[in-house]
Amino acid sequence: MKQVVTNRINAIDRDIRHEGMTADWSEQASERENDEVLESLGNSSELELLKINYALKRIDDGSYFQCDECGADIPPARLELLPFTAHCVDCAEKIEG
């Protein structure tokens, strides 16, 4: 998962830098239209990578299965669905609330 997100970030960075951009001004304008969308995707991917790295740290220190807020066990089904979550359902609802 970490490698997939890292590859996505790298691809977005290349696209934003417009590597291999054509010399035609009208085509360049068209190529740049998607920069805001790419930036948003890049920001989301960066956040996802931070969460993945934090989950890996929690695995290493033995706290992966416990909620960061209340210390309760995070249900295995939740971790299967969101492997980088750090909160049980109740705490996640309060935080997002």
Secondary structure, DSSP 8 states (H G I E B T S, - for coil): -HHHHHHHHHHHHHHHHTTT--S-HHHHHHHHTTHHHHHHHHHHHHHHHHHHHHHHHHHHHT-TTB-TTT--B--HHHHHHSTT--S-HHHHHHHH-
